[in-house]
Amino acid sequence: MKVSVQTARDELSDLIDAALSGEEVIIDKADGTAVRMVPVTSPSKREFKFGLLKHLGPGPDFFEPMSEEDLAAWEGAA
């Protein structure tokens, strides 16, 4: 679907929904330039990456209970 900038202003929410559903949405300016709206996928909220360390994968889940072995080490019993 190709729309003008004015139409995009008036129907932005509908255009976003169309792009999210896989439809190609192009916003065309009067001078002939255009942009394409595409959905952006975001990483899982459970994954975090630190710049150069991103190859390490997802980090620990800090809200999971500790194992008995880790708890004993933390408390100085191991």
C-alpha positions, 0 to 999 in steps of 0.5 A: 500500500502506498500512501501520502504523508498526510494520509500517514499522519491521519491513519498512522495507527492503521498503517502500523497495524498493516505493517505488523500484519505483513503488508508493505506500507510505503509513505510517499512524499510529494518530491518523490522520496519515500520510506517503507514501514517494516515491523521491528522485532525486539529480543526477548526481555530475558536476554541481555547483551553487553556490547562485545560480550553479546556472543556469550548468549543470555545471562543468568536469571537472577529471580530463580532460586539458587541451587543447594550447592550454590547456597551452601557456597554463598553461606560459607558452608562449602 
